[in-house]
Each structure stands twice: as C-alpha cells, then as structure tokens.
Amino acid sequence: MTSPAKLKIAIAIATAGRREVLADTVLFMRNQERPPEEFLICPARPEDADVETLRQAHPQLSTVSSPVGLCRQRNALMAASNADVMVFFDDDFLPDADFLVEIEKLFHANPDVAIATGCVLADGIRGAGIDMNTGLKALSDAGPNRAPDRLSEVYNAYGCNMAIRLDLARRHGLTFDERLPLYSWLEDVDFSRAIARYGRVVKSERLRGVHLGTKKAGRSPGRRLGYSQIANRVYISRKGNMSLRGALEGGVWNLSSNFLKSFNPEPWADRRGRLVGNLLALWDLVRGRLDPGRIEKM
C-alpha cells in the first residue's frame, strides 16, 4: 500500500510586545520531533522579535508583516503560507515534543477535520501566569504520551493552540474577522464556527502543551478588554457564529466577575478598567452604537 504524501505543516505565531517571551518559546520549539516545513512569525512591530537569534534555532524561520491586531496578523500568516496545515501557537505556548507528529497523524487519518485543538496540561491565562520553569516541569511531569487516540467534537478550537486545514480555508475564502481589532477577543470562537460549516472541529488529547498565560505587555488591558468582552460577543452572535444564549451568559459572567473582583482586584488584572469597559459597551448597545472597533479609539 502506498503511504500518504507527507503533509506540509507550518508553525505560525502572532506576537506583540513580548520579545523575550517569544524568544524563549521559539527556542523551546526546537524540541519538535517532526520539524515544520514553515516557521512563520508575525510581530506587531519590528522590535517585537529578535529575528537573527530566532533563526539560529530555526533556519527556516521567516517574518511576515502586518498591521497591529491579532486577526490581521493571523490573516497575514495564512496568506504568506503554502502549507497544508497551519498550527497557530500563542507566543507563550509550549507544545510537547510530539505535537507536530500527532498533528500530521490526525489530519492524514481524518480528512473531514477542518480545525483541531489540543489538551492544555496547565493554563496560566486565568491566574497570575506560569513561569517557564514551572511550564517545563508540567510538561515533564505529564510523562510519555499515552492518551487515547480519539477525537471529541468541540464548539471551538482554543486560540493558543489550533491547527487549521488551510486548503479548506482558501477554498471558502475564510479569514479571521478584522473587525475584531487588537487582541481580537473570541476570534478563535468566531473562526471555528465559520469553518465548522465545512468540516469538523475537534479536540485531541494526544496534542499536549502548556499555556503560560504570561502577564506582560502586548495584551489589551482594562477598559479596552472590558469593552471587547461585551461588544465582541454581541457582534459574533449577530453574525451567527455564537448563540444568543452563549453571548448573554458569557457577558453576564464577565460583568459580574469584573464587578465583584473590582473590590479586591488581582495584581495582574485591571478589574476596574474592565468593568468600565463592560459598562461603556452596554451603554453603546442600548444606544445602538455598539462596535468592536471602538476600542482602537480608547
């Protein structure tokens, strides 16, 4: 029997304002047992990446230019690639050594899969963040990959690690919605539901990694993020890529969480700023002026 043709796989990282974090992550990715055919990074600004140092670890690494904004940067990466599958990693995601090996197996064995995401062994995004040493220990403690070789259907891929079948996106003209600016809150949900019309959205326990959730510059803080927590949900729901119930429940959760925690905020979160942003978005919703793009003027 003829073996299937080798997939062309690209690693793609959009980054902003986290030069040192990016360097640590990219250097760590030398661990991959199966190297990518393409390694693309899209820094928001030239100073966000030490390209020469990164190329010492990955000679095939190349940079892509784009206006600032996660959706814009992801689109630029997709447009620059000739790969069959693009694996988007956050600039603080540490994939296990066999991640790309498992990606190739998954997409070869399941031609109906449009987008896939993995199992996050530890996630610092909801807390103070995880430092590199702790993240490496979490990977090491997980031991050999003995996870079952099965896929579960999920509503959306998790943006810190998601693999997209690019020929499907190209064929149907799918891109990330650039009306979700800057950090592009919930862009992973929006894109996942768009591509779900043409293939399966799945999670594999064999795709393992750690998301550090680094709390450093580069992410949209305070008022902007709070506005996006409401505005982006409403916008995506109106497009049909999120249920009204999901938009309402998520918005209420963010609003109540920001209100309660504003009395004793975590050191890493601008809860009062987020609450103000939530309230501004609700006021704009009442007035019929709600627009995710407003955060670019805040």
C-alpha positions in Angstrom: 0.0 0.0 0.0 1.3 3.4 -0.9 1.9 5.6 2.1 0.1 9.0 2.1 2.0 12.0 1.0 3.7 14.0 3.7 1.7 17.0 4.9 3.4 20.4 4.7 3.0 21.9 8.2 3.5 25.5 9.2 4.0 26.8 12.7 2.6 30.3 12.9 2.9 32.8 15.8 1.4 36.3 16.0 3.1 38.3 18.7 3.0 41.8 20.2 5.2 43.5 22.8 6.7 40.3 24.2 10.1 40.0 22.7 11.7 37.9 25.5 8.7 35.6 25.9 8.7 35.0 22.1 12.4 34.2 22.1 12.0 31.7 25.0 9.1 30.0 23.3 10.6 29.8 19.8 13.9 28.5 21.2 12.0 25.8 23.1 10.3 24.7 20.0 13.5 23.1 18.8 12.1 20.1 20.8 9.7 19.1 18.0 10.4 15.5 16.8 8.9 16.4 13.5 10.1 19.9 12.3 7.7 22.1 10.4 8.2 22.9 6.7 7.5 26.5 7.5 8.1 28.5 10.7 6.4 31.9 10.4 6.2 34.7 13.0 4.3 38.0 12.6 5.4 40.6 15.1 3.1 43.6 15.5 6.3 45.8 15.3 9.8 45.0 14.1 11.2 45.4 17.6 8.9 42.7 18.9 11.2 39.9 17.6 14.9 39.3 17.6 14.8 37.6 14.2 18.5 36.8 13.9 18.6 35.0 17.2 15.5 33.0 16.4 16.9 32.0 13.0 19.8 30.4 14.8 17.4 28.0 16.3 15.2 27.6 13.2 17.0 28.4 9.9 13.7 28.2 8.0 12.1 30.9 10.2 10.7 33.9 8.3 8.8 37.0 9.4 5.5 38.3 8.0 4.5 42.0 8.2 1.0 43.1 9.2 -0.8 46.0 10.8 -1.3 45.6 14.6 -4.1 43.3 15.7 -4.3 39.5 16.2 -6.8 38.9 13.4 -4.8 41.0 11.0 -1.6 39.2 12.0 -3.2 35.7 11.7 -4.6 36.6 8.3 -1.1 37.8 7.1 0.4 34.5 8.3 -2.2 32.5 6.4 -1.7 34.5 3.3 2.1 34.0 3.4 1.9 30.2 3.8 1.9 27.4 1.2 1.3 24.8 3.9 -1.4 22.2 4.1 -1.9 22.7 7.8 -1.1 25.8 9.8 -0.6 25.3 13.6 -1.2 28.6 15.4 0.6 28.8 18.7 0.5 31.7 21.1 3.9 33.2 21.8 3.7 31.6 25.3 2.6 28.1 24.4 4.9 25.2 25.0 4.0 22.2 22.8 5.0 18.7 23.8 7.8 17.2 21.6 5.4 15.0 19.5 2.9 17.8 18.9 3.5 18.1 15.1 3.9 14.3 14.8 0.4 14.0 16.2 -0.9 16.8 14.0 0.2 15.0 10.9 -1.3 11.7 12.0 -4.6 13.4 12.9 -5.1 15.3 9.6 -4.0 12.3 7.5 -6.4 10.0 9.2 -9.3 12.4 9.4 -9.8 14.2 6.1 -13.1 15.6 7.4 -11.4 17.6 10.2 -11.3 21.3 9.5 -9.7 22.6 12.7 -8.2 20.8 15.7 -7.1 21.8 19.2 -5.2 20.1 21.9 -5.2 19.3 25.6 -3.7 22.2 27.8 -1.9 20.4 30.6 -1.6 23.7 32.6 -3.0 27.1 31.7 -1.9 30.3 33.4 -4.4 32.5 31.5 -6.9 32.6 34.3 -4.4 33.3 37.1 -1.1 35.1 37.6 0.5 33.2 34.8 3.0 30.3 34.8 6.8 30.9 34.6 8.9 29.0 32.1 10.4 26.6 34.6 7.0 25.7 36.0 5.7 25.2 32.5 8.6 22.9 31.6 8.0 20.9 34.8 4.3 20.5 33.9 5.3 19.0 30.5 7.9 16.7 32.1 5.5 15.6 34.8 2.9 14.6 32.2 5.3 11.8 31.1 5.1 9.8 27.9 2.1 10.4 25.7 -0.3 7.6 26.5 -3.5 9.5 25.7 -6.2 7.6 23.8 -6.2 8.1 20.0 -9.7 9.5 19.7 -11.2 12.8 18.8 -14.0 14.7 20.6 -16.2 17.3 18.9 -15.9 20.7 20.4 -17.6 24.1 19.8 -14.4 25.9 19.1 -10.6 25.5 19.0 -8.6 27.2 21.7 -6.6 30.1 20.1 -3.4 29.3 21.9 -3.1 26.0 20.0 -5.2 25.4 16.9 -4.4 23.7 13.7 -6.3 24.7 10.5 -6.6 22.8 7.2 -5.5 25.7 5.0 -6.9 24.4 1.7 -10.3 24.4 3.2 -9.9 28.0 4.4 -8.6 29.0 1.0 -11.3 27.3 -0.9 -14.1 29.0 1.0 -12.3 32.4 1.4 -12.2 32.1 5.2 -10.2 34.6 7.2 -10.2 36.0 10.7 -12.6 38.9 11.1 -10.5 42.1 11.2 -13.5 44.0 12.7 -12.3 42.3 15.9 -9.3 44.6 16.5 -6.2 44.5 18.7 -6.3 41.4 21.0 -9.4 40.2 19.0 -11.2 38.7 21.9 -13.0 35.5 21.0 -11.6 35.4 17.4 -11.0 31.7 17.9 -14.7 31.1 18.5 -15.7 33.2 15.5 -13.3 31.4 13.1 -14.0 28.0 14.5 -17.8 28.4 13.9 -17.2 29.8 10.4 -15.0 26.8 9.3 -17.3 24.3 11.1 -19.7 24.7 8.1 -17.2 22.8 6.0 -15.6 20.3 8.4 -15.3 19.0 11.9 -14.0 21.0 14.9 -12.2 18.6 17.2 -10.0 18.2 20.3 -7.3 15.6 20.6 -5.9 14.5 24.0 -2.8 13.5 22.2 -2.0 17.1 21.3 -0.5 18.3 24.6 1.1 21.5 25.7 1.3 24.2 28.4 -0.1 27.7 28.1 2.0 30.0 30.3 -0.6 32.8 30.2 2.2 35.3 30.6 1.1 38.7 32.1 3.3 41.1 30.3 2.9 43.9 27.8 1.3 43.2 24.5 -2.2 42.3 25.6 -5.1 44.8 25.7 -5.7 45.7 29.3 -8.5 47.3 31.3 -11.1 49.4 29.5 -10.4 48.0 26.0 -10.6 44.4 27.1 -13.8 45.1 29.1 -15.5 46.7 26.1 -14.4 43.7 23.9 -15.9 41.2 26.4 -19.3 42.6 25.6 -19.0 44.1 22.1 -17.3 41.1 20.5 -19.8 38.6 21.9 -22.7 40.7 20.5 -21.1 41.1 17.2 -20.2 37.4 16.8 -23.7 36.4 17.8 -25.2 38.7 15.3 -23.1 37.1 12.6 -24.5 33.7 13.6 -21.2 32.4 14.9 -22.3 32.3 18.6 -25.6 31.5 20.1 -27.6 34.3 21.8 -27.6 32.3 25.0 -23.8 31.9 24.8 -23.3 35.6 24.3 -25.7 36.5 27.2 -24.2 34.0 29.6 -20.6 35.0 28.8 -21.3 38.7 29.0 -23.1 38.3 32.4 -20.2 36.2 33.7 -17.6 38.8 32.6 -19.6 41.7 34.0 -20.4 40.0 37.4 -16.8 38.8 37.7 -15.3 42.2 37.0 -17.8 43.9 39.4 -17.1 41.5 42.3 -13.4 41.4 41.8 -13.1 45.2 41.4 -13.3 45.5 45.2 -10.2 43.4 45.7 -8.6 43.0 42.2 -5.8 40.6 41.4 -2.4 42.3 40.9 -2.3 41.2 37.3 -5.8 42.3 36.2 -7.3 45.8 35.8 -10.7 44.8 37.0 -12.0 48.3 37.5 -10.9 49.2 33.9 -12.6 46.1 32.6 -15.8 46.9 34.5 -15.8 50.4 33.0 -15.3 48.9 29.6 -18.2 46.5 30.2 -20.5 49.4 31.1 -19.5 51.5 28.2 -20.3 48.6 25.8 -23.7 48.1 27.4 -24.4 51.8 27.1 -23.4 51.7 23.4 -25.6 48.6 23.0 -28.6 50.4 24.4 -27.9 53.4 22.1 -27.4 51.2 19.0 -23.8 52.3 18.7 -22.0 49.1 19.8 -19.0 48.4 17.6 -15.9 46.2 18.5 -13.7 48.7 16.6 -14.3 51.4 19.1 -11.5 50.1 21.3 -9.0 51.4 18.8 -10.0 54.9 19.8 -9.9 54.3 23.6 
